[in-house]
């Protein structure tokens, strides 16, 4: 396993450096999952859905004591790194090599070794993604690739397509999906203090796996919502409305590079 020393001095295992550094910035520096009133306190139980290499669980274990953390990561290569990164954290940890969805089944995942955090069961809409990159070329592409400013406007679409084809060359993996309510039942869980979801375009299916009788157990949700998929144009609005009906107060993350690319933070807290 490859190792990397993070800016805070912690040593972690990783798959691709781009993911490790990006996710570190998102979680440890920007603190994106603990905003808009979302908090963690001693003795809380946390579900980390779409745990990737384990950086959120590692981070959250430093924020309170005696936590119970359940992680869910369906891609075996990523799951192995997650287990290594969470081996000695200061919390009770239970790791599941599965994804969560509306029913138990085997499905196909697209594993992207060069951008492992984007691995998914539902790939983004290719044309929509290219359109968003071109609309935000200076803020997004040039930020990562400064030399891209020298690419003539007439050639930028081909340039973006070339980058995406390189980064998103996938390996297809068959993995297991299970409903969240099944995990609640088999572990006799009476409450989930924080449900963190970064399921890469699969968040709607994750919530669909919660039975009506289990919604009262969930106190807080911190979730990425991805609208850059086919039919996803109004997903943030739809999910916000659905959670309000469940008795949650809703907050939306601030505008950022991610929102320009159709990815939003949604925060939900029981009234």
C-alpha positions as CSV (number, residue, x, y, z in Angstrom):
1,X,0.0,0.0,0.0
2,X,1.2,3.5,-0.8
3,X,1.6,5.9,2.1
4,X,1.2,9.7,2.2
5,X,1.9,12.2,5.0
6,X,-1.0,14.7,5.2
7,X,-0.4,18.4,5.9
8,X,-1.5,17.9,9.5
9,X,1.3,15.3,9.9
10,X,-0.9,12.2,9.9
11,X,0.3,9.3,7.7
12,X,-2.4,7.5,5.7
13,X,-2.7,4.8,3.0
14,X,-4.1,5.9,-0.3
15,X,-4.9,4.7,-3.9
16,X,-4.5,7.9,-5.9
17,X,-2.9,11.0,-4.6
18,X,-5.5,13.3,-6.2
19,X,-8.3,11.8,-4.2
20,X,-6.3,11.7,-0.9
21,X,-5.3,15.4,-1.1
22,X,-8.7,16.6,-2.4
23,X,-10.7,14.7,0.3
24,X,-8.3,15.8,3.0
25,X,-8.9,19.4,2.0
26,X,-12.7,18.9,1.9
27,X,-13.0,17.1,5.3
28,X,-10.1,18.4,7.5
29,X,-9.8,22.0,6.2
30,X,-13.2,23.0,4.8
31,X,-15.1,20.8,7.3
32,X,-17.9,20.3,4.8
33,X,-19.8,17.7,6.6
34,X,-20.1,19.5,9.9
35,X,-21.8,22.8,8.9
36,X,-25.2,24.4,9.3
37,X,-25.8,23.1,12.8
38,X,-24.6,19.5,12.2
39,X,-22.4,18.4,15.1
40,X,-21.0,15.3,16.8
41,X,-20.8,14.7,20.5
42,X,-19.5,12.1,22.9
43,X,-21.1,8.6,22.6
44,X,-22.7,9.3,19.2
45,X,-23.4,6.7,16.6
46,X,-22.4,7.6,13.1
47,X,-23.0,6.0,9.7
48,X,-20.3,6.8,7.1
49,X,-21.9,5.9,3.8
50,X,-19.5,6.1,0.9
51,X,-16.6,6.0,3.3
52,X,-13.9,5.8,0.5
53,X,-10.5,5.5,2.2
54,X,-11.8,6.4,5.6
55,X,-10.8,10.0,6.0
56,X,-14.2,11.2,7.3
57,X,-14.3,8.5,10.0
58,X,-10.7,9.2,10.9
59,X,-11.5,12.9,11.2
60,X,-14.7,12.5,13.2
61,X,-13.1,10.1,15.6
62,X,-11.0,13.1,16.7
63,X,-14.0,15.3,17.4
64,X,-15.6,13.4,20.2
65,X,-15.0,10.4,22.5
66,X,-16.5,7.0,22.7
67,X,-18.0,7.1,19.2
68,X,-19.5,4.2,17.4
69,X,-18.8,4.4,13.6
70,X,-20.3,2.1,10.9
71,X,-18.6,2.5,7.5
72,X,-19.9,1.4,4.1
73,X,-17.6,1.1,1.1
74,X,-18.5,-1.3,-1.8
75,X,-15.2,-1.3,-3.9
76,X,-12.8,-4.0,-2.5
77,X,-9.6,-2.1,-3.4
78,X,-10.9,1.0,-1.7
79,X,-12.3,-0.9,1.3
80,X,-8.8,-2.5,2.0
81,X,-7.3,1.0,2.2
82,X,-10.2,2.1,4.4
83,X,-9.6,-0.7,6.9
84,X,-5.9,0.1,7.1
85,X,-6.6,3.8,7.7
86,X,-9.1,3.1,10.4
87,X,-7.3,0.2,12.2
88,X,-6.2,2.2,15.2
89,X,-8.6,5.1,15.5
90,X,-10.0,6.1,18.8
91,X,-13.6,4.8,18.3
92,X,-15.6,1.6,18.0
93,X,-15.5,0.8,14.3
94,X,-17.5,-1.6,12.1
95,X,-16.6,-1.7,8.4
96,X,-18.9,-3.1,5.7
97,X,-17.6,-3.9,2.3
98,X,-21.0,-3.0,0.8
99,X,-23.0,-0.1,-0.6
100,X,-26.4,0.9,0.7
101,X,-29.5,1.1,-1.5
102,X,-33.2,0.5,-1.8
103,X,-33.0,-3.3,-1.8
104,X,-30.5,-6.1,-1.4
105,X,-28.9,-7.1,-4.7
106,X,-25.7,-7.4,-6.6
107,X,-24.9,-4.5,-9.0
108,X,-22.2,-3.2,-11.2
109,X,-19.9,-0.5,-9.9
110,X,-17.5,1.7,-11.9
111,X,-14.2,1.8,-10.1
112,X,-11.9,4.7,-11.2
113,X,-8.4,4.0,-9.8
114,X,-7.1,7.5,-10.9
115,X,-10.0,9.3,-9.1
116,X,-11.1,6.7,-6.6
117,X,-13.5,9.0,-4.7
118,X,-15.7,9.2,-7.8
119,X,-16.2,5.5,-8.1
120,X,-19.9,4.9,-8.5
121,X,-22.8,2.7,-9.5
122,X,-24.3,5.6,-11.5
123,X,-21.8,7.4,-13.8
124,X,-22.3,11.1,-14.4
125,X,-24.0,12.3,-17.5
126,X,-21.0,12.7,-19.9
127,X,-22.4,15.5,-22.0
128,X,-23.6,17.4,-19.0
129,X,-20.3,17.1,-17.3
130,X,-18.4,18.4,-20.3
131,X,-20.8,21.3,-20.6
132,X,-20.3,22.2,-16.9
133,X,-16.5,22.0,-17.3
134,X,-16.6,24.3,-20.3
135,X,-18.9,26.8,-18.6
136,X,-16.5,26.9,-15.6
137,X,-13.3,26.4,-17.5
138,X,-11.3,29.1,-15.7
139,X,-12.5,28.3,-12.2
140,X,-12.2,24.5,-12.5
141,X,-10.0,23.3,-15.3
142,X,-7.4,26.1,-15.1
143,X,-7.2,25.8,-11.4
144,X,-6.1,22.1,-11.7
145,X,-4.2,22.6,-15.0
146,X,-2.8,26.1,-15.2
147,X,-1.4,25.5,-18.7
148,X,-5.0,25.0,-19.9
149,X,-5.3,28.7,-20.2
150,X,-3.2,28.4,-23.4
151,X,-5.7,26.1,-25.0
152,X,-7.6,28.0,-27.7
153,X,-11.3,28.2,-27.0
154,X,-12.1,26.2,-30.2
155,X,-10.1,23.3,-28.8
156,X,-11.2,23.3,-25.2
157,X,-14.0,20.7,-25.6
158,X,-11.6,18.2,-27.0
159,X,-9.1,19.0,-24.3
160,X,-11.7,18.5,-21.5
161,X,-12.8,15.2,-23.1
162,X,-9.2,13.9,-23.2
163,X,-8.7,14.7,-19.5
164,X,-12.0,13.0,-18.5
165,X,-11.3,9.9,-20.6
166,X,-7.9,9.6,-19.0
167,X,-9.2,10.1,-15.4
168,X,-12.4,8.1,-15.7
169,X,-11.0,4.9,-17.2
170,X,-13.0,2.4,-15.2
171,X,-12.7,-1.1,-13.9
172,X,-16.1,-2.8,-13.6
173,X,-16.7,-4.4,-10.2
174,X,-19.7,-6.5,-9.0
175,X,-20.6,-5.5,-5.5
176,X,-23.4,-5.9,-2.9
177,X,-26.1,-3.4,-2.0
178,X,-28.2,-3.6,1.1
179,X,-30.9,-1.4,2.6
180,X,-29.9,0.8,5.5
181,X,-32.8,-0.5,7.6
182,X,-31.4,-4.0,7.4
183,X,-28.2,-2.8,9.0
184,X,-30.2,-1.0,11.7
185,X,-32.2,-4.2,12.5
186,X,-29.2,-6.6,12.6
187,X,-27.2,-4.3,14.9
188,X,-30.2,-3.4,17.2
189,X,-29.6,0.3,16.6
190,X,-32.0,2.6,18.3
191,X,-30.7,5.9,16.9
192,X,-28.2,7.3,14.4
193,X,-26.9,10.6,15.5
194,X,-25.3,11.4,12.2
195,X,-25.9,9.8,8.8
196,X,-23.1,11.0,6.5
197,X,-23.7,10.2,2.8
198,X,-21.3,10.6,-0.1
199,X,-22.6,7.9,-2.3
200,X,-21.5,9.4,-5.6
201,X,-24.8,9.8,-7.4
202,X,-26.6,7.0,-5.4
203,X,-27.8,9.1,-2.5
204,X,-31.5,8.9,-3.5
205,X,-31.3,5.1,-3.4
206,X,-29.6,5.1,0.0
207,X,-32.5,7.1,1.5
208,X,-35.0,4.8,-0.3
209,X,-33.5,1.9,1.8
210,X,-34.8,3.5,5.1
211,X,-38.2,2.1,6.1
212,X,-40.8,4.4,7.5
213,X,-40.4,3.1,11.1
214,X,-36.7,3.9,11.1
215,X,-36.8,7.5,10.1
216,X,-37.4,8.7,13.7
217,X,-34.1,7.0,14.6
218,X,-32.1,9.4,12.4
219,X,-31.2,12.7,14.0
220,X,-28.9,14.4,11.5
221,X,-28.0,13.9,7.9
222,X,-25.0,15.5,6.1
223,X,-25.1,14.5,2.4
224,X,-23.7,15.3,-1.0
225,X,-26.3,15.6,-3.7
226,X,-25.2,15.1,-7.3
227,X,-27.3,16.7,-10.0
228,X,-24.8,15.9,-12.9
229,X,-26.6,12.6,-13.7
230,X,-29.3,11.9,-16.2
231,X,-32.6,13.1,-14.7
232,X,-30.8,14.7,-11.8
233,X,-31.5,18.4,-12.6
234,X,-33.9,19.0,-9.6
235,X,-32.6,16.4,-7.2
236,X,-31.5,18.8,-4.5
237,X,-34.9,20.4,-4.5
238,X,-36.7,17.0,-4.5
239,X,-34.5,15.6,-1.6
240,X,-34.9,18.8,0.4
241,X,-38.6,18.6,0.1
242,X,-38.7,14.9,1.0
243,X,-36.6,15.4,4.1
244,X,-38.7,18.4,5.3
245,X,-41.8,16.1,5.2
246,X,-39.8,13.7,7.4
247,X,-39.5,16.4,10.0
248,X,-36.0,17.8,9.3
249,X,-34.8,21.3,9.1
250,X,-32.8,21.8,5.9
251,X,-29.7,23.7,5.1
252,X,-27.8,24.0,1.8
253,X,-24.0,24.4,1.6
254,X,-22.5,27.6,0.3
255,X,-21.7,28.2,-3.3
256,X,-18.3,26.6,-4.3
257,X,-16.4,25.0,-7.1
258,X,-18.5,21.9,-6.5
259,X,-21.8,23.6,-6.8
260,X,-20.7,25.0,-10.2
261,X,-20.2,21.3,-11.2
262,X,-23.7,20.2,-10.0
263,X,-22.6,18.8,-6.6
264,X,-24.3,20.3,-3.5
265,X,-24.1,19.8,0.3
266,X,-27.5,19.2,2.0
267,X,-27.8,19.3,5.8
268,X,-30.8,17.9,7.6
269,X,-31.4,18.1,11.3
270,X,-34.4,16.9,13.3
271,X,-36.5,19.8,14.7
